[in-house]
Amino acid sequence: MPFQPFSNEHFSALIAGCVTIAAFLWAGRRGGRSRLLATALLAFINLMAFPLNQAAWMTLGRSLPLDNILPLHLCDIAAMTAGFALLTRRPVLCALTYFWGLAATLQALLTPAIGLGFPSWPFIMFFIQHFAIVAAALYLPVVDGWRPQQPLWSDPLRVFGWSAAYLVFALGINSLLGTNFGFASQPPENPSIIDHLGPWPWYLFSMQAIGVVLFLLLALPLRRREKKPG
């Protein structure tokens, strides 16, 4: 059955994902063994998301396009980044996970670029992967206490630089292979915010501008409070 955005199955998937994220945050905040298990499971899901996605598509018995075979969509990279961020707490990985997860992956959940609906395995794995990224993006500041580096704009601009580099990389790969990684060469078939940002290539500049604004806004709730002299 084809996927229909903003249908009952779409809203059900969003509700289930939000409940799951809340469960991970609750388990992490409990501390001790509960936190250890929550961190390990969330990292595992993110690191295994792409191979599990591959297995899900293989259940259909179809030949896959290169877009599905190579892990070069931004959310594929974000999932691997999130997994290693949870395990290593490296600042650059945490920053990429937080800003990519909440500025980009949330958009993918609201307007999913997937053609198959429930109960197909690709549909299920799509939402598992993307919600795992968002869960990691929230887990790092809420449970682990991660905060952007000072000054407050440094991490947003650093992540914007990585995002621009990814866009250039995606354009090059798409030109060579005829793929559409990052939707850098054409908008997705399903309705999305890209449809309102102008024709190609102008929507690429609009996306980058929106991205840097969202990164800066997302940094504001995590600003470090200055300690009062006492």
N, CA, C and O of each residue as an XYZ file, in Angstrom:
920
protein
N       0.847     -1.195      0.000
C       0.000      0.000      0.000
C       0.890      1.255      0.000
O       1.815      1.339      0.808
N       0.632      2.238     -0.891
C       1.461      3.437     -0.916
C       1.293      4.275      0.348
O       0.230      4.301      0.968
N       2.381      4.960      0.708
C       2.346      5.818      1.887
C       1.620      7.116      1.561
O       1.828      7.710      0.504
N       0.765      7.547      2.485
C       0.043      8.800      2.339
C       0.443      9.722      3.498
O       0.137      9.430      4.654
N       1.127     10.839      3.191
C       1.491     11.749      4.277
C       0.259     12.321      4.974
O      -0.779     12.550      4.353
N       0.400     12.542      6.269
C      -0.663     13.113      7.110
C      -1.902     12.222      7.164
O      -3.020     12.696      7.364
N      -1.678     10.931      6.982
C      -2.749      9.948      7.114
C      -2.744      9.403      8.542
O      -1.899      9.778      9.355
N      -3.691      8.520      8.839
C      -3.740      7.914     10.171
C      -2.472      7.131     10.477
O      -1.979      7.169     11.604
N      -1.935      6.415      9.477
C      -0.725      5.633      9.718
C       0.468      6.548      9.967
O       1.355      6.217     10.754
N       0.491      7.696      9.297
C       1.572      8.661      9.514
C       1.496      9.225     10.935
O       2.502      9.260     11.644
N       0.318      9.662     11.346
C       0.167     10.220     12.690
C       0.414      9.154     13.763
O       0.963      9.456     14.823
N       0.014      7.920     13.490
C       0.259      6.837     14.451
C       1.755      6.598     14.621
O       2.239      6.381     15.732
N       2.480      6.641     13.503
C       3.931      6.459     13.569
C       4.584      7.596     14.353
O       5.510      7.362     15.129
N       4.110      8.812     14.155
C       4.669      9.953     14.885
C       4.409      9.828     16.382
O       5.290     10.106     17.196
N       3.195      9.410     16.743
C       2.869      9.255     18.158
C       3.717      8.156     18.787
O       4.254      8.333     19.881
N       3.839      7.008     18.092
C       4.643      5.903     18.616
C       6.093      6.331     18.786
O       6.738      5.968     19.770
N       6.613      7.105     17.826
C       7.996      7.563     17.922
C       8.206      8.506     19.087
O       9.209      8.405     19.793
N       7.273      9.423     19.300
C       7.391     10.367     20.421
C       7.350      9.642     21.765
O       8.095      9.983     22.683
N       6.486      8.654     21.873
C       6.407      7.866     23.111
C       7.717      7.118     23.352
O       8.196      7.036     24.483
N       8.285      6.580     22.287
C       9.553      5.847     22.412
C      10.683      6.779     22.839
O      11.502      6.415     23.683
N      10.729      7.969     22.265
C      11.749      8.946     22.660
C      11.603      9.282     24.147
O      12.592      9.334     24.879
N      10.372      9.505     24.581
C      10.136      9.819     25.998
C      10.613      8.680     26.891
O      11.148      8.921     27.973
N      10.421      7.435     26.444
C      10.864      6.279     27.229
C      12.383      6.256     27.338
O      12.917      5.976     28.412
N      13.078      6.542     26.260
C      14.547      6.581     26.299
C      15.033      7.681     27.242
O      15.951      7.462     28.032
N      14.426      8.853     27.159
C      14.841      9.952     28.033
C      14.564      9.626     29.491
O      15.378      9.923     30.366
N      13.412      9.015     29.751
C      13.071      8.630     31.128
C      14.072      7.611     31.658
O      14.551      7.731     32.785
N      14.388      6.602     30.837
C      15.338      5.579     31.273
C      16.720      6.175     31.501
O      17.407      5.821     32.458
N      17.122      7.083     30.616
C      18.429      7.707     30.778
C      18.504      8.559     32.022
O      19.517      8.552     32.721
N      17.446      9.293     32.308
C      17.443     10.180     33.485
C      17.408      9.406     34.792
O      17.769      9.943     35.839
N      16.973      8.141     34.743
C      16.968      7.332     35.956
C      18.388      7.046     36.434
O      18.619      6.838     37.625
N      19.322      7.037     35.512
C      20.709      6.800     35.880
C      21.022      5.323     36.086
O      20.171      4.456     35.888
N      22.253      5.059     36.485
C      22.684      3.698     36.791
C      22.581      2.754     35.602
O      22.888      3.119     34.467
N      22.142      1.531     35.889
C      22.039      0.497     34.864
C      21.004      0.865     33.797
O      21.170      0.533     32.623
N      19.947      1.546     34.207
C      18.918      1.967     33.264
C      19.505      2.913     32.214
O      19.222      2.783     31.023
N      20.303      3.839     32.657
C      20.937      4.779     31.722
C      21.918      4.064     30.807
O      21.965      4.338     29.608
N      22.689      3.162     31.357
C      23.661      2.415     30.563
C      22.976      1.633     29.449
O      23.424      1.649     28.302
N      21.888      0.949     29.793
C      21.164      0.157     28.800
C      20.503      1.047     27.755
O      20.510      0.719     26.568
N      19.934      2.164     28.183
C      19.285      3.078     27.240
C      20.300      3.645     26.256
O      20.031      3.727     25.058
N      21.465      4.034     26.762
C      22.503      4.587     25.891
C      22.991      3.543     24.892
O      23.127      3.824     23.701
N      23.253      2.338     25.390
C      23.759      1.278     24.520
C      22.737      0.910     23.445
O      23.095      0.735     22.280
N      21.468      0.792     23.835
C      20.428      0.414     22.869
C      20.220      1.502     21.821
O      20.065      1.203     20.637
N      20.217      2.750     22.247
C      20.015      3.847     21.305
C      21.199      3.955     20.337
O      21.010      4.200     19.146
N      22.408      3.773     20.848
C      23.584      3.787     19.983
C      23.532      2.634     18.991
O      23.849      2.809     17.815
N      23.130      1.449     19.465
C      23.041      0.272     18.592
C      22.035      0.502     17.464
O      22.318      0.197     16.306
N      20.872      1.034     17.800
C      19.837      1.258     16.780
C      20.349      2.223     15.710
O      20.138      2.004     14.517
N      21.020      3.285     16.139
C      21.535      4.247     15.173
C      22.615      3.643     14.288
O      22.615      3.862     13.077
N      23.527      2.891     14.873
C      24.621      2.316     14.089
C      24.145      1.203     13.169
O      24.745      0.965     12.121
N      23.079      0.526     13.549
C      22.572     -0.585     12.739
C      21.438     -0.157     11.811
O      20.904     -0.984     11.070
N      21.064      1.115     11.840
C      19.894      1.565     11.072
C      20.057      1.301      9.580
O      19.126      0.813      8.940
N      21.219      1.615      9.016
C      21.361      1.437      7.571
C      21.336     -0.040      7.162
O      20.580     -0.389      6.255
N      22.125     -0.926      7.785
C      22.010     -2.335      7.378
C      20.625     -2.919      7.611
O      20.182     -3.763      6.832
N      19.934     -2.498      8.652
C      18.566     -2.976      8.876
C      17.619     -2.429      7.813
O      16.675     -3.107      7.406
N      17.872     -1.211      7.370
C      17.102     -0.661      6.256
C      17.308     -1.481      4.995
O      16.359     -1.758      4.261
N      18.553     -1.867      4.748
C      18.854     -2.694      3.588
C      18.089     -4.018      3.656
O      17.504     -4.470      2.672
N      18.111     -4.622      4.843
C      17.394     -5.892      5.029
C      15.897     -5.705      4.810
O      15.232     -6.580      4.255
N      15.368     -4.561      5.248
C      13.941     -4.290      5.074
C      13.585     -4.206      3.595
O      12.571     -4.762      3.175
N      14.391     -3.531      2.812
C      14.110     -3.416      1.385
C      14.272     -4.754      0.680
O      13.575     -5.031     -0.296
N      15.185     -5.584      1.166
C      15.396     -6.891      0.536
C      14.184     -7.796      0.696
O      13.994     -8.713     -0.102
N      13.356     -7.557      1.715
C      12.158     -8.395      1.902
C      11.169     -8.225      0.758
O      10.280     -9.056      0.574
N      11.321     -7.145     -0.015
C      10.394     -6.896     -1.125
C      10.824     -7.619     -2.390
O      10.050     -7.723     -3.342
N      12.067     -8.123     -2.405
C      12.552     -8.848     -3.571
C      12.745     -7.978     -4.794
O      12.659     -8.466     -5.921
N      13.005     -6.697     -4.589
C      13.204     -5.785     -5.709
C      14.682     -5.414     -5.822
O      15.424     -5.453     -4.840
N      15.093     -5.054     -7.039
C      16.433     -4.489     -7.201
C      16.402     -3.046     -6.708
O      15.463     -2.301     -6.988
N      17.440     -2.667     -5.973
C      17.446     -1.351     -5.345
C      18.260     -0.355     -6.157
O      19.302     -0.714     -6.705
N      17.801      0.893     -6.242
C      18.618      1.935     -6.874
C      19.803      2.285     -5.981
O      19.817      1.958     -4.794
N      20.793      2.949     -6.561
C      21.983      3.325     -5.796
C      21.633      4.217     -4.612
O      22.332      4.209     -3.598
N      20.558      4.981     -4.737
C      20.139      5.843     -3.622
C      19.857      5.040     -2.361
O      20.024      5.546     -1.251
N      19.427      3.782     -2.524
C      19.123      2.930     -1.374
C      20.287      2.019     -0.991
O      20.311      1.475      0.113
N      21.241      1.853     -1.886
C      22.351      0.923     -1.628
C      23.495      1.609     -0.893
O      24.132      1.003     -0.032
N      23.758      2.869     -1.226
C      24.873      3.594     -0.611
C      24.369      4.439      0.560
O      23.351      5.119      0.425
N      25.053      4.414      1.703
C      24.593      5.162      2.883
C      25.031      6.622      2.839
O      25.789      7.077      3.696
N      24.553      7.346      1.844
C      25.037      8.709      1.637
C      23.951      9.771      1.750
O      24.213     10.952      1.520
N      22.737      9.364      2.102
C      21.747     10.381      2.445
C      22.163     11.014      3.781
O      22.826     10.375      4.598
N      21.775     12.248      3.987
C      22.188     12.939      5.207
C      21.740     12.190      6.456
O      22.477     12.133      7.440
N      20.533     11.610      6.426
C      20.044     10.898      7.611
C      20.795      9.580      7.830
O      20.883      9.113      8.966
N      21.336      8.973      6.773
C      22.187      7.801      6.960
C      23.466      8.190      7.701
O      23.902      7.503      8.625
N      24.055      9.306      7.275
C      25.273      9.794      7.928
C      24.957     10.265      9.343
O      25.739     10.034     10.266
N      23.806     10.930      9.516
C      23.425     11.424     10.839
C      23.212     10.282     11.822
O      23.539     10.415     13.002
N      22.661      9.151     11.349
C      22.450      8.010     12.245
C      23.781      7.448     12.736
O      23.939      7.161     13.922
N      24.737      7.291     11.823
C      26.051      6.792     12.239
C      26.745      7.788     13.169
O      27.382      7.400     14.147
N      26.611      9.078     12.849
C      27.183     10.114     13.708
C      26.572     10.056     15.100
O      27.278     10.175     16.101
N      25.256      9.873     15.159
C      24.564      9.810     16.451
C      25.027      8.616     17.276
O      25.239      8.734     18.483
N      25.183      7.467     16.624
C      25.637      6.291     17.351
C      26.993      6.497     17.989
O      27.193      6.167     19.158
N      27.932      7.046     17.217
C      29.275      7.277     17.759
C      29.296      8.425     18.763
O      30.115      8.425     19.683
N      28.402      9.407     18.598
C      28.316     10.491     19.576
C      27.900      9.956     20.941
O      28.451     10.361     21.965
N      26.933      9.053     20.957
C      26.469      8.470     22.218
C      27.565      7.644     22.893
O      27.651      7.598     24.120
N      28.396      6.996     22.087
C      29.427      6.126     22.649
C      30.696      6.878     23.045
O      31.366      6.495     24.004
N      31.032      7.941     22.319
C      32.304      8.622     22.550
C      32.172      9.982     23.216
O      33.112     10.452     23.856
N      31.003     10.625     23.072
C      30.752     11.986     23.578
C      31.710     13.005     22.964
O      31.960     14.048     23.568
N      32.245     12.728     21.789
C      33.118     13.702     21.139
C      32.312     14.937     20.772
O      31.238     14.820     20.183
N      32.820     16.134     21.114
C      32.021     17.358     20.939
C      31.519     17.571     19.522
O      30.361     17.949     19.345
N      32.343     17.344     18.506
C      31.910     17.592     17.133
C      30.792     16.632     16.731
O      29.872     17.027     16.015
N      30.857     15.386     17.179
C      29.813     14.413     16.868
C      28.510     14.763     17.587
O      27.422     14.626     17.028
N      28.638     15.215     18.828
C      27.439     15.623     19.576
C      26.771     16.828     18.916
O      25.546     16.882     18.812
N      27.576     17.792     18.472
C      27.021     18.981     17.823
C      26.314     18.606     16.520
O      25.209     19.079     16.254
N      26.945     17.763     15.714
C      26.325     17.342     14.459
C      25.017     16.601     14.718
O      24.022     16.819     14.026
N      25.028     15.725     15.719
C      23.819     14.959     16.039
C      22.692     15.869     16.484
O      21.555     15.716     16.038
N      22.995     16.812     17.356
C      21.955     17.694     17.890
C      21.352     18.568     16.790
O      20.133     18.610     16.625
N      22.193     19.255     16.050
C      21.676     20.207     15.063
C      21.094     19.504     13.839
O      20.037     19.903     13.350
N      21.752     18.480     13.341
C      21.179     17.735     12.215
C      19.892     17.025     12.627
O      18.912     17.009     11.882
N      19.908     16.437     13.826
C      18.748     15.669     14.266
C      17.500     16.509     14.413
O      16.411     16.076     14.036
N      17.646     17.718     14.963
C      16.468     18.530     15.238
C      16.130     19.502     14.117
O      14.985     19.943     14.015
N      17.089     19.842     13.285
C      16.804     20.767     12.183
C      16.459     20.047     10.891
O      15.684     20.564     10.086
N      17.022     18.862     10.678
C      16.822     18.165      9.402
C      15.959     16.915      9.548
O      14.996     16.734      8.802
N      16.301     16.053     10.504
C      15.596     14.776     10.613
C      14.140     14.959     11.020
O      13.280     14.196     10.579
N      13.847     15.947     11.845
C      12.447     16.219     12.202
C      11.621     16.546     10.962
O      10.469     16.130     10.838
N      12.234     17.302     10.042
C      11.533     17.623      8.796
C      11.249     16.360      8.000
O      10.192     16.230      7.383
N      12.215     15.414      8.017
C      12.022     14.150      7.298
C      10.879     13.338      7.898
O      10.204     12.600      7.181
N      10.656     13.464      9.196
C       9.560     12.744      9.837
C       8.210     13.384      9.523
O       7.203     12.686      9.406
N       8.189     14.704      9.386
C       6.935     15.393      9.106
C       6.514     15.215      7.648
O       5.324     15.144      7.343
N       7.496     15.143      6.753
C       7.199     14.931      5.323
C       8.089     13.794      4.819
O       9.066     14.047      4.114
N       7.772     12.566      5.163
C       8.649     11.429      4.843
C       8.783     11.190      3.339
O       7.797     11.203      2.602
N      10.017     10.974      2.905
C      10.283     10.644      1.501
C      10.291      9.130      1.345
O      11.337      8.528      1.098
N       9.136      8.528      1.488
C       9.016      7.079      1.366
C       7.705      6.774      0.632
O       6.690      7.435      0.852
N       7.744      5.773     -0.232
C       6.571      5.473     -1.041
C       5.696      4.361     -0.509
O       4.557      4.204     -0.949
N       6.221      3.575      0.446
C       5.488      2.413      0.959
C       4.925      2.694      2.337
O       5.587      3.304      3.177
N       3.706      2.250      2.566
C       3.066      2.466      3.855
C       3.141      1.249      4.766
O       3.763      0.241      4.434
N       2.501      1.364      5.907
C       2.431      0.282      6.883
C       1.565     -0.855      6.312
O       0.551     -0.577      5.671
N       1.939     -2.132      6.529
C       2.958     -2.635      7.460
C       4.264     -3.061      6.783
O       4.930     -3.972      7.275
N       4.646     -2.435      5.680
C       5.885     -2.830      4.999
C       7.088     -2.556      5.893
O       7.097     -1.591      6.658
N       8.099     -3.408      5.792
C       9.305     -3.238      6.605
C      10.057     -1.949      6.288
O      10.579     -1.319      7.208
N      10.136     -1.525      5.011
C      10.793     -0.230      4.758
C      10.126      0.931      5.483
O      10.805      1.838      5.963
N       8.792      0.904      5.563
C       8.079      1.947      6.297
C       8.478      1.924      7.770
O       8.783      2.963      8.355
N       8.472      0.739      8.359
C       8.800      0.606      9.786
C      10.226      1.066     10.053
O      10.471      1.808     11.005
N      11.179      0.628      9.213
C      12.576      0.977      9.438
C      12.833      2.455      9.174
O      13.696      3.055      9.815
N      12.103      3.044      8.247
C      12.263      4.483      8.002
C      12.007      5.258      9.287
O      12.796      6.121      9.670
N      10.902      4.945      9.946
C      10.558      5.692     11.149
C      11.460      5.319     12.326
O      11.777      6.176     13.152
N      11.870      4.074     12.414
C      12.798      3.696     13.480
C      14.104      4.465     13.336
O      14.612      5.028     14.306
N      14.643      4.487     12.125
C      15.916      5.190     11.903
C      15.813      6.671     12.237
O      16.646      7.207     12.968
N      14.804      7.322     11.707
C      14.714      8.761     11.886
C      14.368      9.154     13.322
O      14.860     10.165     13.824
N      13.530      8.366     13.978
C      13.245      8.666     15.379
C      14.450      8.365     16.270
O      14.625      9.010     17.303
N      15.274      7.405     15.889
C      16.482      7.118     16.661
C      17.445      8.306     16.620
O      18.098      8.619     17.616
N      17.528      8.960     15.467
C      18.395     10.146     15.360
C      17.867     11.266     16.247
O      18.630     11.889     16.986
N      16.557     11.524     16.173
C      15.966     12.575     16.999
C      16.116     12.239     18.485
O      16.392     13.120     19.299
N      15.933     10.974     18.830
C      16.097     10.556     20.228
C      17.517     10.839     20.713
O      17.710     11.331     21.824
N      18.507     10.529     19.879
C      19.902     10.795     20.252
C      20.151     12.293     20.380
O      20.871     12.730     21.277
N      19.550     13.087     19.477
C      19.721     14.539     19.518
C      19.187     15.129     20.818
O      19.745     16.100     21.327
N      18.124     14.562     21.355
C      17.567     15.028     22.627
C      18.266     14.396     23.828
O      18.415     15.026     24.875
N      18.688     13.152     23.664
C      19.329     12.410     24.752
C      20.630     13.082     25.192
O      20.929     13.155     26.384
N      21.393     13.567     24.225
C      22.705     14.147     24.550
C      22.593     15.347     25.494
O      23.320     15.395     26.486
N      21.713     16.318     25.226
C      21.609     17.426     26.189
C      20.772     17.102     27.418
O      21.101     17.550     28.516
N      19.692     16.332     27.259
C      18.777     16.094     28.381
C      19.358     15.113     29.390
O      19.241     15.319     30.598
N      19.984     14.047     28.899
C      20.519     13.011     29.792
C      22.004     13.216     30.073
O      22.434     13.170     31.225
N      22.782     13.442     29.024
C      24.235     13.538     29.186
C      24.725     14.937     29.524
O      25.891     15.121     29.874
N      23.840     15.929     29.421
C      24.231     17.289     29.783
C      25.117     17.983     28.762
O      25.796     18.954     29.096
N      25.122     17.497     27.509
C      25.942     18.152     26.488
C      25.437     19.567     26.228
O      24.231     19.817     26.221
N      26.373     20.486     26.013
C      26.045     21.860     25.655
C      26.964     22.335     24.537
O      28.114     21.902     24.463
N      26.479     23.217     23.665
C      27.340     23.752     22.598
C      28.531     24.480     23.186
O      28.475     25.008     24.297
N      29.611     24.498     22.420
C      30.801     25.211     22.851
C      30.555     26.713     22.816
O      29.685     27.205     22.097
N      31.332     27.414     23.598
C      31.253     28.871     23.609
C      32.277     29.454     22.622
O      33.343     28.865     22.445
N      31.986     30.585     21.981
C      30.728     31.334     22.041
C      29.576     30.548     21.421
O      29.798     29.596     20.673
N      28.371     30.944     21.730
C      27.198     30.133     21.414
C      27.028     29.885     19.920
O      26.462     28.868     19.520
N      27.513     30.806     19.095
C      27.320     30.650     17.654
C      28.355     29.736     17.010
O      28.226     29.401     15.833
N      29.387     29.323     17.762
C      30.492     28.576     17.140
C      30.055     27.202     16.636
O      30.382     26.834     15.508
N      29.324     26.440     17.443
C      28.874     25.117     16.999
C      27.857     25.196     15.865
O      27.965     24.427     14.910
N      26.856     26.107     15.932
C      25.954     26.221     14.787
C      26.674     26.523     13.477
O      26.339     25.949     12.441
N      27.658     27.415     13.513
C      28.378     27.743     12.280
C      29.287     26.592     11.854
O      29.494     26.370     10.661
N      29.826     25.865     12.823
C      30.655     24.689     12.481
C      29.801     23.624     11.799
O      30.210     23.045     10.792
N      28.622     23.367     12.347
C      27.731     22.377     11.739
C      27.237     22.864     10.379
O      27.064     22.065      9.459
N      27.010     24.169     10.250
C      26.629     24.714      8.948
C      27.737     24.464      7.925
O      27.449     24.140      6.773
N      28.993     24.609      8.330
C      30.107     24.328      7.433
C      30.124     22.875      6.984
O      30.337     22.589      5.806
N      29.898     21.949      7.927
C      29.815     20.532      7.581
C      28.628     20.271      6.655
O      28.721     19.448      5.745
N      27.523     20.964      6.880
C      26.334     20.777      6.038
C      26.595     21.257      4.616
O      26.187     20.612      3.650
N      27.278     22.390      4.493
C      27.611     22.902      3.164
C      28.568     21.952      2.449
O      28.444     21.722      1.246
N      29.528     21.400      3.205
C      30.458     20.441      2.608
C      29.717     19.193      2.134
O      30.020     18.646      1.073
N      28.739     18.745      2.933
C      27.944     17.589      2.513
C      27.175     17.896      1.239
O      27.088     17.048      0.350
N      26.617     19.092      1.137
C      25.854     19.464     -0.054
C      26.737     19.412     -1.301
O      26.322     18.888     -2.335
N      27.944     19.951     -1.205
C      28.868     19.908     -2.338
C      29.205     18.466     -2.686
O      29.234     18.091     -3.858
N      29.460     17.656     -1.652
C      29.761     16.237     -1.871
C      28.594     15.527     -2.541
O      28.790     14.759     -3.483
N      27.366     15.782     -2.055
C      26.180     15.132     -2.626
C      25.982     15.530     -4.078
O      25.636     14.688     -4.907
N      26.196     16.799     -4.400
C      26.063     17.249     -5.783
C      27.057     16.535     -6.688
O      26.724     16.146     -7.807
N      28.287     16.366     -6.192
C      29.299     15.672     -6.983
C      28.954     14.215     -7.204
O      29.058     13.716     -8.324
N      28.540     13.521     -6.139
C      28.164     12.109     -6.253
C      26.943     11.949     -7.163
O      26.900     11.046     -7.998
N      25.961     12.823     -6.996
C      24.761     12.742     -7.834
C      25.103     12.931     -9.310
O      24.547     12.258    -10.178
N      26.016     13.847     -9.579
C      26.414     14.087    -10.963
C      27.105     12.871    -11.560
O      26.921     12.561    -12.737
N      27.896     12.188    -10.755
C      28.636     11.012    -11.235
C      27.746      9.783    -11.379
O      27.874      9.031    -12.345
N      26.835      9.575    -10.409
C      26.087      8.320    -10.336
C      24.618      8.438    -10.752
O      23.920      7.430    -10.852
N      24.157      9.644    -10.989
C      22.753      9.817    -11.327
C      21.820      9.601    -10.157
O      20.657      9.247    -10.352
N      22.307      9.806     -8.947
C      21.522      9.625     -7.727
C      20.931     10.973     -7.297
O      21.047     11.972     -8.006
N      20.297     10.977     -6.125
C      19.715     12.209     -5.605
C      19.930     12.292     -4.098
O      18.998     12.567     -3.342
N      21.172     12.050     -3.668
C      21.475     12.119     -2.242
C      21.284     13.543     -1.736
O      21.644     14.520     -2.392
N      20.702     13.619     -0.539
C      20.445     14.921      0.066
C      19.402     15.731     -0.660
O      19.209     16.907     -0.354
N      18.716     15.119     -1.629
C      17.765     15.836     -2.493
C      18.419     17.096     -3.062
O      17.791     18.140     -3.236
N      19.720     16.939     -3.342
C      20.494     18.072     -3.849
C      20.287     18.295     -5.339
O      20.567     19.383     -5.843
N      19.803     17.288     -6.050
C      19.649     17.405     -7.495
C      18.205     17.599     -7.936
O      17.955     18.088     -9.038
N      17.264     17.225     -7.096
C      15.848     17.464     -7.359
C      15.063     17.225     -6.074
O      15.526     16.488     -5.203
N      13.889     17.831     -5.936
C      13.100     17.622     -4.709
C      12.615     16.179     -4.630
O      12.541     15.491     -5.647
N      12.281     15.716     -3.414
C      11.689     14.376     -3.296
C      10.326     14.326     -3.960
O       9.682     15.354     -4.164
N       9.891     13.107     -4.297
C       8.585     12.965     -4.944
C       7.449     13.321     -3.993
O       6.460     13.927     -4.405
N       7.587     12.949     -2.725
C       6.544     13.289     -1.748
C       6.564     14.791     -1.438
O       7.617     15.417     -1.553
N       5.446     15.375     -1.055
C       5.429     16.798     -0.695
C       6.385     17.081      0.460
O       6.484     16.297      1.404
N       7.083     18.207      0.373
C       8.017     18.596      1.430
C       8.184     20.101      1.410
O       7.660     20.789      0.534
N       8.926     20.606      2.393
C       9.169     22.052      2.465
C       9.950     22.542      1.254
O       9.869     23.717      0.896
N      10.708     21.646      0.619
C      11.505     22.029     -0.551
C      10.615     22.549     -1.669
O      11.032     23.401     -2.453
N       9.393     22.040     -1.744
C       8.471     22.465     -2.796
C       8.158     23.961     -2.728
O       7.689     24.546     -3.704
N       8.416     24.571     -1.581
C       8.069     25.980     -1.391
C       9.300     26.890     -1.381
O       9.202     28.070     -1.043
N      10.451     26.338     -1.750
C      11.698     27.099     -1.669
C      12.245     27.505     -3.029
O      13.390     27.944     -3.139
N      11.427     27.356     -4.062
C      11.872     27.759     -5.381
C      12.404     26.593     -6.193
O      12.556     25.489     -5.670
N      12.693     26.828     -7.478
C      13.201     25.765     -8.347
C      14.670     25.470     -8.054
O      15.358     26.242     -7.387
N      15.136     24.313     -8.580
C      16.559     24.000     -8.498
C      17.303     24.950     -9.421
O      16.798     25.217    -10.511
N      18.484     25.485     -9.058
C      19.231     25.187     -7.835
C      18.964     26.156     -6.700
O      19.613     26.091     -5.656
N      17.986     27.076     -6.907
C      17.792     28.132     -5.920
C      17.334     27.595     -4.582
O      17.637     28.178     -3.541
N      16.592     26.469     -4.598
C      16.132     25.943     -3.305
C      17.292     25.469     -2.442
O      17.161     25.381     -1.221
N      18.436     25.159     -3.068
C      19.605     24.752     -2.284
C      20.100     25.902     -1.402
O      20.487     25.686     -0.254
N      20.086     27.106     -1.937
C      20.502     28.271     -1.152
C      19.473     28.573     -0.065
O      19.832     28.954      1.049
N      18.200     28.402     -0.392
C      17.151     28.614      0.618
C      17.299     27.620      1.764
O      17.156     27.979      2.933
N      17.591     26.354      1.412
C      17.774     25.325      2.435
C      18.926     25.673      3.365
O      18.820     25.518      4.581
N      20.037     26.146      2.785
C      21.200     26.495      3.603
C      20.891     27.676      4.520
O      21.312     27.692      5.676
N      20.157     28.663      4.006
C      19.812     29.825      4.828
C      18.901     29.425      5.989
O      19.106     29.850      7.126
N      17.890     28.603      5.688
C      17.000     28.124      6.747
C      17.779     27.291      7.751
O      17.546     27.378      8.956
N      18.705     26.482      7.249
C      19.491     25.631      8.130
C      20.297     26.413      9.147
O      20.276     26.083     10.333
N      21.006     27.442      8.710
C      21.841     28.195      9.649
C      20.987     28.941     10.667
O      21.385     29.078     11.824
N      19.801     29.431     10.244
C      18.899     30.102     11.195
C      18.400     29.104     12.238
O      18.375     29.411     13.430
N      18.001     27.903     11.793
C      17.525     26.882     12.737
C      18.634     26.461     13.694
O      18.383     26.274     14.884
N      19.859     26.311     13.189
C      20.978     25.928     14.055
C      21.174     26.961     15.163
O      21.356     26.608     16.328
N      21.136     28.236     14.789
C      21.335     29.298     15.785
C      20.196     29.310     16.804
O      20.431     29.508     17.997
N      18.968     29.101     16.338
C      17.824     29.084     17.257
C      17.892     27.881     18.198
O      17.565     27.993     19.380
N      18.321     26.725     17.667
C      18.414     25.523     18.497
C      19.488     25.640     19.562
O      19.418     24.966     20.590
N      20.475     26.485     19.330
C      21.535     26.660     20.328
C      21.068     27.479     21.518
O      21.613     27.340     22.613
N      20.067     28.330     21.325
C      19.645     29.246     22.384
C      19.163     28.547     23.652
O      19.545     28.968     24.744
N      18.325     27.479     23.560
C      17.877     26.833     24.805
C      19.004     26.166     25.586
O      18.837     25.856     26.765
N      20.142     25.943     24.945
C      21.242     25.235     25.607
C      22.369     26.170     26.001
O      23.470     25.713     26.309
N      22.115     27.470     25.998
C      23.182     28.399     26.371
C      23.568     28.161     27.818
O      22.724     27.901     28.676
N      24.843     28.253     28.063
C      25.374     28.040     29.422
C      25.116     29.280     30.266
O      25.366     30.407     29.836
N      24.621     29.056     31.458
C      24.403     30.179     32.358
C      25.703     30.559     33.051
O      26.442     29.704     33.540
N      25.961     31.845     33.081
C      27.171     32.304     33.740
C      27.004     32.190     35.246
O      25.972     32.556     35.808
N      28.047     31.674     35.884
C      27.985     31.530     37.342
C      28.142     32.884     38.011
O      29.044     33.661     37.697
N      27.239     33.137     38.941
C      27.317     34.398     39.662
C      28.447     34.337     40.692
O      28.596     33.333     41.388
N      29.244     35.408     40.794
C      30.315     35.406     41.801
C      29.730     35.338     43.204
O      28.812     36.077     43.560
N      30.273     34.460     43.957
C      29.764     34.294     45.318
C      30.874     34.057     46.211
O      30.674     33.889     47.414
